[in-house]
Amino acid sequence: MACPQWFRIASIVSILLVSFLITTHATAAGQRPRLWEERGAPGSDVVHEGLSIFMSLAEQLSPAVVNISIVQKTKQQSERPFRGFRRPFRERQPFGQDPFREFFDRYFSDAPPQARQSLGSGFIMHAKGLILTNNHVIEEAEKIKVTLQDEREFEATIIGRDPKTDLALIKVESSVDLPTVPLGNSDALRIGEWVLAIGNPFGLSHTVTAGIVSAKGRVIGAGQYDDFIQTDASINPGNSGGPLFNTRGEVVGINTAIIAGGTGIGFATPINLVKELVPQLHDQGKVTRGWLGVMIQKVTLELARTFDLPQARGALVADVISESPAAQGGLQQGDIITGFDGSDIQDMHELPRVVAKTEVGKLVEVRILRQGKAKTLSVTIAPLREETAVAEAEPTVMDRLGMEVEDLTPASVQRMGLSNAKGVLVAKVDPEGPAAEAGIRSGDVILEVNRHGIADTRSYIEALQNHVDDTILLLVARDENTLYVALQYQK
């Protein structure tokens, strides 16, 4: 006789409940999570104690978390169509063209056609009214309104902004000291550590969510200074600019980016990076960064084998900007940077961050590998020039050749902005062939084969015919960038 459906369901629920109780008892009786032990909890009821901590943190920290709304003028109604209540929100996504933007509308039925309102979050870092938030929350603001948990409202002014890290410092005037929250140490965060987010998702004031640190040092394509904390604490449109707390009630990050449609994936700017920039934002209104003047790319396993490296590490110099500190210090195309000013460079993404925070005018030592030999160069750091802010080249890796090339003409050289007519132009790529799958495009220019310059199609063909190894190295020019490509070559 078949069991009734309700009986099967009840049996499953009972098994799960018993398993949960056994696990909880074992945890309480054995090695308790360090989080609760540090708090001096008796350990008899871990779950209850954990909830008590979250409730206490939410109560203590919420008064310093603010709601930020802005009013801005629209340039043309056709450029920014009206979106009413219940319409989808627009947000900046970490993997799109504009990865930081979280711009969305809420309750605009009565809004005048010339203005729109955006909501975000922030937190008070100084009792005299200094507030940290995201740049994209306030960058187009005509007016900024800050609302506290007790419903006090202030009009804020912008003290400083840094679009490259999506950071903004604003200020409100108050006759009394305002509640604040302390800044912690994001470097001390551990994977799996509990964190708490407080903000205004979808305009819902002072919403509290909890989760863990899912990863550190995330590079999400937002810019050359990517170094995000990933968390599964719920982060939604409106959380932008709000604080991410550890269980000691310290701000360890600023909630910055989300993935559209993603669940349990949010990104926060580490507070240690923020602490480095706040003094400049307060005193100068902007951030001045160090500049080296190189175009870099990742050292892949294929490139490491081609350059005879024991392991894939460092930052490969794909190009050196003329008259830059790098050029004056002797850095060359093809060098691999392994150290900068005493810091080891294991990955290309580390170099822009350490260069940026280097004092302008400082003489630093740069360790490199050049044709397999270690060298140390001295370079004097200059201030970053805005027109050369992008300093990374995305590598393209292929597994075999599969393209047609032709000689460069004076017209193509001028059109592409090349310094000379040496190299070969990729004229055609089979859309179903391996070159297309690997990312080679029509219009790319091949400058070198195996570190030897290519003058025309004749020298290009000779270089391929003379190649005997199973890996070939190409130097490719694309738009205004150059990059190395290592690929498996089949004759």
Phi and psi in degrees as a GROMACS rama.xvg file:
@    title "Ramachandran Plot"
@    xaxis  label "Phi"
@    yaxis  label "Psi"
@TYPE xy
-68.754  143.303  ALA-2
-72.8896  141.663  CYS-3
-61.1777  152.546  PRO-4
-59.7369  -40.7041  GLN-5
-65.3474  -31.9215  TRP-6
-69.8842  -40.8917  PHE-7
-63.2043  -43.2126  ARG-8
-62.5549  -45.4848  ILE-9
-62.0568  -36.1194  ALA-10
-65.953  -43.5597  SER-11
-63.3969  -44.7264  ILE-12
-60.9691  -40.7234  VAL-13
-64.2009  -41.2089  SER-14
-63.9887  -44.7023  ILE-15
-62.8691  -40.913  LEU-16
-64.7325  -42.8524  LEU-17
-63.6315  -41.9883  VAL-18
-61.4907  -41.259  SER-19
-64.002  -42.9427  PHE-20
-65.8026  -39.4399  LEU-21
-64.5967  -44.3806  ILE-22
-63.1709  -44.2993  THR-23
-62.5326  -41.9287  THR-24
-64.5962  -42.3716  HIS-25
-63.6443  -39.9531  ALA-26
-65.9486  -42.6519  THR-27
-68.5473  -35.4784  ALA-28
-82.3738  -28.114  ALA-29
-99.0416  -126.485  GLY-30
-89.1008  106.42  GLN-31
-76.4555  151.999  ARG-32
-55.9685  138.276  PRO-33
-59.461  -28.6778  ARG-34
-54.2118  -45.6149  LEU-35
-77.8696  -34.265  TRP-36
-63.959  -38.0479  GLU-37
-64.1903  -27.4645  GLU-38
-82.9024  -4.38417  ARG-39
74.5908  24.2385  GLY-40
-73.5796  149.214  ALA-41
-65.8752  -22.8052  PRO-42
84.9467  1.93398  GLY-43
-74.6146  -23.6445  SER-44
-143.934  85.0421  ASP-45
-61.0463  -45.6419  VAL-46
-62.0789  -45.7249  VAL-47
-62.9242  -41.0671  HIS-48
-64.7774  -39.7711  GLU-49
-63.1841  -43.5413  GLY-50
-62.6639  -36.5649  LEU-51
-63.6309  -39.4029  SER-52
-63.6085  -46.5578  ILE-53
-62.2744  -41.2921  PHE-54
-64.3946  -39.7372  MET-55
-66.7327  -42.6492  SER-56
-63.2432  -44.1829  LEU-57
-60.2699  -40.6882  ALA-58
-69.0395  -39.9308  GLU-59
-76.9263  -34.2022  GLN-60
-94.3325  -26.5971  LEU-61
-57.4827  -36.527  SER-62
-59.0199  -23.9727  PRO-63
-93.5337  -3.75792  ALA-64
-92.5142  133.247  VAL-65
-119.168  155.593  VAL-66
-95.0117  129.237  ASN-67
-115.794  124.136  ILE-68
-124.754  146.975  SER-69
-127.733  154.104  ILE-70
-118.995  130.565  VAL-71
-136.317  155.982  GLN-72
-86.7656  138.447  LYS-73
-92.6668  137.102  THR-74
-71.2302  -48.6468  LYS-75
-143.115  135.744  GLN-76
-61.7422  -30.1559  GLN-77
-71.5874  -25.446  SER-78
-74.9729  -33.587  GLU-79
-127.573  83.0546  ARG-80
-61.2037  149.456  PRO-81
-64.8221  136.496  PHE-82
-127.832  121.622  ARG-83
-88.6861  -173.581  GLY-84
-58.3148  149.88  PHE-85
69.2424  0.559953  ARG-86
-84.9164  158.015  ARG-87
-60.9847  145.981  PRO-88
-82.2155  151.693  PHE-89
-104.169  138.741  ARG-90
-145.708  153.914  GLU-91
-77.5514  135.669  ARG-92
-114.652  142.85  GLN-93
-69.7907  -14.8806  PRO-94
-114.284  15.8841  PHE-95
-104.49  -168.332  GLY-96
-67.3831  -31.866  GLN-97
-126.68  75.5332  ASP-98
-66.5314  -23.1992  PRO-99
-87.2975  -24.1152  PHE-100
-67.6037  126.588  ARG-101
-125.141  79.0322  GLU-102
-112.248  118.949  PHE-103
-146.364  164.718  PHE-104
-115.359  153.736  ASP-105
-149.58  129.179  ARG-106
52.3083  68.6559  TYR-107
-109.529  16.8669  PHE-108
-58.4822  -34.4729  SER-109
-105.789  7.98271  ASP-110
-76.134  140.223  ALA-111
-66.4822  152.204  PRO-112
-65.2214  -20.7916  PRO-113
-89.3777  -5.07197  GLN-114
-135.186  156.602  ALA-115
-146.023  158.583  ARG-116
-122.23  139.456  GLN-117
-125.511  146.946  SER-118
-118.648  143.01  LEU-119
-153.198  -165.181  GLY-120
-131.465  170.889  SER-121
-169.439  179.169  GLY-122
-147.709  149.562  PHE-123
-85.694  119.853  ILE-124
-101.445  -13.8047  MET-125
-140.736  138.42  HIS-126
-61.6614  -21.0838  ALA-127
-85.09  10.3622  LYS-128
104.504  13.8673  GLY-129
-79.3935  128.274  LEU-130
-127.71  134.547  ILE-131
-100.468  141.306  LEU-132
-156.671  -174.094  THR-133
-85.9157  146.476  ASN-134
-62.4032  -39.7683  ASN-135
-69.0866  -13.2846  HIS-136
-73.598  -33.5852  VAL-137
-121.774  2.12358  ILE-138
-64.6245  -27.793  GLU-139
-109.561  24.2116  GLU-140
-80.3952  137.016  ALA-141
-93.3325  -36.7877  GLU-142
-136.5  143.339  LYS-143
-121.826  124.599  ILE-144
-114.085  130.028  LYS-145
-112.424  127.522  VAL-146
-120.157  127.116  THR-147
-87.0633  172.886  LEU-148
-63.4573  -32.3987  GLN-149
-84.4444  13.1772  ASP-150
73.8192  9.73435  GLU-151
-68.0099  140.484  ARG-152
-120.722  143.075  GLU-153
-137.934  151.151  PHE-154
-96.3253  130.936  GLU-155
-106.794  155.052  ALA-156
-118.265  152.325  THR-157
-84.9028  124.767  ILE-158
-91.0519  -43.0808  ILE-159
-164.502  154.359  GLY-160
-138.695  149.433  ARG-161
-138.952  92.9097  ASP-162
-59.6792  -29.1535  PRO-163
-65.9019  -31.0169  LYS-164
-111.897  8.19042  THR-165
56.2818  45.8357  ASP-166
-118.427  141.333  LEU-167
-140.75  143.395  ALA-168
-117.897  120.944  LEU-169
-123.077  168.515  ILE-170
-142.466  142.114  LYS-171
-120.517  152.92  VAL-172
-100.352  127.776  GLU-173
-138.728  142.418  SER-174
-76.2959  -14.9185  SER-175
-125.943  158.672  VAL-176
-64.9305  141.856  ASP-177
-98.8526  154.603  LEU-178
-65.5436  143.809  PRO-179
-129.338  167.905  THR-180
-127.586  145.877  VAL-181
-79.5032  153.516  PRO-182
-94.4176  133.671  LEU-183
-98.6572  -154.675  GLY-184
-122.353  101.392  ASN-185
-70.6978  -23.3389  SER-186
-65.6001  -25.4336  ASP-187
-83.4588  -6.28651  ALA-188
-62.1334  144.765  LEU-189
-119.777  146.373  ARG-190
-60.4721  129.357  ILE-191
95.9884  -7.01151  GLY-192
-72.2536  142.453  GLU-193
-71.6428  139.716  TRP-194
-137.911  159.518  VAL-195
-129.364  132.746  LEU-196
-113.53  135.604  ALA-197
-128.138  130.465  ILE-198
-170.943  -158.837  GLY-199
-126.723  61.851  ASN-200
-62.4967  130.873  PRO-201
55.9803  27.2915  PHE-202
79.7879  5.79378  GLY-203
-86.2735  106.572  LEU-204
-62.4229  137.86  SER-205
50.7263  56.5222  HIS-206
-88.9789  134.205  THR-207
-110.059  129.337  VAL-208
-131.987  152.463  THR-209
-129.668  152.688  ALA-210
-171.02  -158.419  GLY-211
-123.719  167.002  ILE-212
-77.398  114.204  VAL-213
-83.9142  -32.8314  SER-214
-165.814  163.483  ALA-215
-128.298  158.523  LYS-216
66.7093  30.8124  GLY-217
-71.1396  134.191  ARG-218
-107.631  113.308  VAL-219
-115.084  10.6373  ILE-220
82.2726  16.9544  GLY-221
-81.6114  -19.7373  ALA-222
162.227  178.005  GLY-223
-74.5703  -7.65824  GLN-224
-107.399  21.9265  TYR-225
-55.4844  129.88  ASP-226
-167.607  62.6798  ASP-227
-91.3218  151.36  PHE-228
-88.1068  127.137  ILE-229
-99.0126  135.372  GLN-230
-138.672  153.593  THR-231
-99.4153  5.69067  ASP-232
-63.0695  132.318  ALA-233
-58.2873  118.962  SER-234
-120.399  125.702  ILE-235
-134.622  168.048  ASN-236
-51.8991  127.076  PRO-237
109.382  -22.6988  GLY-238
-76.2057  -16.1369  ASN-239
-54.8675  130.967  SER-240
89.6013  -11.0022  GLY-241
-81.2621  165.686  GLY-242
-85.8979  149.55  PRO-243
-112.248  119.915  LEU-244
-103.995  150.263  PHE-245
-89.8038  -178.916  ASN-246
-78.2978  0.31199  THR-247
-96.2361  3.462  ARG-248
80.143  20.8895  GLY-249
-103.497  143.296  GLU-250
-74.4948  122.764  VAL-251
-112.299  -7.12641  VAL-252
-167.301  162.168  GLY-253
-112.757  118.685  ILE-254
-63.2008  123.832  ASN-255
-126.991  -45.9247  THR-256
-136.189  153.469  ALA-257
-135.093  166.234  ILE-258
-105.6  123.321  ILE-259
-58.6754  127.074  ALA-260
81.1917  -4.69404  GLY-261
-80.3896  152.253  GLY-262
-123.732  126.469  THR-263
74.7353  22.8347  GLY-264
-132.269  106.245  ILE-265
-135.045  159.177  GLY-266
-130.255  139.21  PHE-267
-128.41  141.436  ALA-268
-75.0682  126.938  THR-269
-59.7606  137.668  PRO-270
-68.4641  -24.9539  ILE-271
-64.7866  -36.5909  ASN-272
-64.7558  -41.5645  LEU-273
-62.1107  -43.6587  VAL-274
-62.1937  -30.4288  LYS-275
-68.9481  -30.1823  GLU-276
-95.7999  -23.9152  LEU-277
-56.8965  -44.0244  VAL-278
-56.9662  -40.6452  PRO-279
-68.5797  -40.1318  GLN-280
-61.981  -39.936  LEU-281
-70.7622  -41.6555  HIS-282
-88.8839  -32.8482  ASP-283
-114.479  -17.6999  GLN-284
82.012  -2.52467  GLY-285
-155.215  176.891  LYS-286
-114.917  128.7  VAL-287
-100.872  124.972  THR-288
-114.365  156.254  ARG-289
-74.4181  153.548  GLY-290
-135.394  130.192  TRP-291
-100.032  -44.5068  LEU-292
94.9357  41.9516  GLY-293
-129.051  150.39  VAL-294
-98.0295  124.409  MET-295
-120.74  160.972  ILE-296
-145.691  166.099  GLN-297
-71.6157  142.041  LYS-298
-87.4838  101.951  VAL-299
-81.891  171.837  THR-300
-61.9767  -38.3959  LEU-301
-64.6528  -43.9088  GLU-302
-66.2162  -37.5737  LEU-303
-61.2003  -42.4621  ALA-304
-65.3539  -39.068  ARG-305
-65.6921  -37.1095  THR-306
-90.9303  9.75473  PHE-307
58.2097  42.8616  ASP-308
-95.0882  143.801  LEU-309
-69.6377  -24.6026  PRO-310
-152.469  160.286  GLN-311
-84.0676  96.6989  ALA-312
-150.675  163.123  ARG-313
94.5592  -175.393  GLY-314
-122.555  120.38  ALA-315
-82.1192  127.541  LEU-316
-81.4003  106.634  VAL-317
-82.7672  -25.7709  ALA-318
-161.639  154.361  ASP-319
-120.476  124.655  VAL-320
-73.5655  132.454  ILE-321
-62.927  142.341  SER-322
62.0497  19.0568  GLU-323
-88.4767  167.542  SER-324
-54.7129  -37.7126  PRO-325
-63.561  -45.0492  ALA-326
-64.3065  -42.2962  ALA-327
-69.5139  -26.4496  GLN-328
-86.9603  -4.24945  GLY-329
98.0909  6.07966  GLY-330
-67.1865  144.144  LEU-331
-128.954  157.547  GLN-332
-60.1922  131.981  GLN-333
97.6244  -12.6967  GLY-334
-65.4192  150.136  ASP-335
-116.654  116.163  ILE-336
-82.0278  120.236  ILE-337
-112.6  -11.5092  THR-338
-156.471  147.314  GLY-339
-143.925  117.089  PHE-340
52.2847  42.5319  ASP-341
89.4542  -7.78042  GLY-342
-100.684  133.883  SER-343
-72.4939  139.339  ASP-344
-108.517  100.724  ILE-345
-87.0459  -30.3297  GLN-346
-138.158  149.862  ASP-347
-58.1663  -30.36  MET-348
-71.2942  -17.3888  HIS-349
-75.6021  -31.3071  GLU-350
-63.7904  -49.8599  LEU-351
-57.6289  -34.5662  PRO-352
-70.4173  -42.6364  ARG-353
-73.5355  -33.2974  VAL-354
-66.7763  -42.423  VAL-355
-60.4657  -36.4921  ALA-356
-91.8903  5.67757  LYS-357
-79.2753  137.354  THR-358
-62.681  133.197  GLU-359
-63.3829  135.399  VAL-360
90.7053  -5.67498  GLY-361
-77.8258  138.391  LYS-362
-89.126  118.025  LEU-363
-120.877  156.062  VAL-364
-94.9033  132.205  GLU-365
-117.335  117.727  VAL-366
-89.3745  132.422  ARG-367
-135.505  163.721  ILE-368
-113.859  124.667  LEU-369
-125.881  111.803  ARG-370
52.5675  42.6211  GLN-371
84.7934  -4.81218  GLY-372
-108.673  137.267  LYS-373
-79.8595  137.404  ALA-374
-140.964  158.862  LYS-375
-126.31  126.568  THR-376
-114.387  154.955  LEU-377
-108.38  128.199  SER-378
-132.477  135.544  VAL-379
-96.53  119.195  THR-380
-74.8267  136.358  ILE-381
-109.553  165.723  ALA-382
-70.7472  143.407  PRO-383
-62.441  130.399  LEU-384
-92.7848  131.473  ARG-385
-59.0021  -36.1425  GLU-386
-71.3499  -12.0178  GLU-387
-118.678  26.3883  THR-388
-63.9923  -36.3511  ALA-389
-77.0689  118.359  VAL-390
-128.249  25.2185  ALA-391
-128.39  144.475  GLU-392
-116.432  130.783  ALA-393
-78.9286  124.768  GLU-394
-76.9044  149.107  PRO-395
-119.216  128.602  THR-396
-114.695  128.765  VAL-397
-118.521  160.488  MET-398
-108.809  -10.4328  ASP-399
-169.794  164.207  ARG-400
-81.5801  158.983  LEU-401
-178.823  59.9613  GLY-402
-152.93  160.009  MET-403
-107.201  137.192  GLU-404
-123.502  162.045  VAL-405
-147.092  164.129  GLU-406
-67.4973  149.054  ASP-407
-75.2551  143.92  LEU-408
-111.211  159.72  THR-409
-54.0445  -37.21  PRO-410
-66.3718  -42.8549  ALA-411
-69.8364  -35.1508  SER-412
-62.1408  -45.4475  VAL-413
-66.6991  -41.9586  GLN-414
-63.0924  -37.1106  ARG-415
-90.9407  -5.08672  MET-416
70.6564  29.8566  GLY-417
-79.3983  151.292  LEU-418
-77.1579  -23.8894  SER-419
-151.96  178.084  ASN-420
-100.126  21.504  ALA-421
-89.397  140.698  LYS-422
120.64  177.443  GLY-423
-126.416  144.619  VAL-424
-94.432  130.072  LEU-425
-74.8364  109.1  VAL-426
-90.5134  -31.1312  ALA-427
-151.45  139.163  LYS-428
-129.54  125.231  VAL-429
-63.6318  118.043  ASP-430
-61.809  -19.0397  PRO-431
-107.611  4.94886  GLU-432
-90.5818  174.541  GLY-433
-66.3686  -32.3044  PRO-434
-63.039  -43.3983  ALA-435
-65.0589  -40.5048  ALA-436
-63.8533  -31.8209  GLU-437
-81.8208  -15.6021  ALA-438
109.154  0.701182  GLY-439
-66.0516  135.333  ILE-440
-120.672  154.341  ARG-441
-63.2241  134.892  SER-442
102.198  -15.2833  GLY-443
-65.7964  150.127  ASP-444
-119.885  125.489  VAL-445
-90.8058  119.636  ILE-446
-98.6694  -33.4406  LEU-447
-140.694  150.9  GLU-448
-125.616  117.992  VAL-449
54.376  46.3565  ASN-450
70.7096  9.5644  ARG-451
-110.79  131.326  HIS-452
-63.9951  146.671  GLY-453
-111.384  124.465  ILE-454
-91.285  -37.552  ALA-455
-158.883  -174.018  ASP-456
-65.0578  -32.9575  THR-457
-62.3089  -49.3024  ARG-458
-68.6324  -30.2151  SER-459
-64.6011  -46.8329  TYR-460
-65.1148  -40.6986  ILE-461
-62.5146  -39.797  GLU-462
-63.4796  -39.7828  ALA-463
-68.6888  -39.4672  LEU-464
-67.3532  -33.4761  GLN-465
-82.782  -6.22819  ASN-466
-77.4626  131.334  HIS-467
-119.839  -20.873  VAL-468
-75.931  172.788  ASP-469
-89.679  -3.48753  ASP-470
-128.775  137.156  THR-471
-123.755  145.082  ILE-472
-113.96  125.691  LEU-473
-116.686  145.903  LEU-474
-108.193  120.637  LEU-475
-117.493  136.634  VAL-476
-103.299  131.289  ALA-477
-139.641  123.116  ARG-478
55.06  -120.604  ASP-479
-104.471  12.5193  GLU-480
-114.399  159.077  ASN-481
-127.453  149.91  THR-482
-153.164  151.419  LEU-483
-89.2902  143.689  TYR-484
-132.316  121.654  VAL-485
-104.4  130.854  ALA-486
-143.95  158.142  LEU-487
-79.6259  128.081  GLN-488
-111.011  129.889  TYR-489
-119.086  124.62  GLN-490
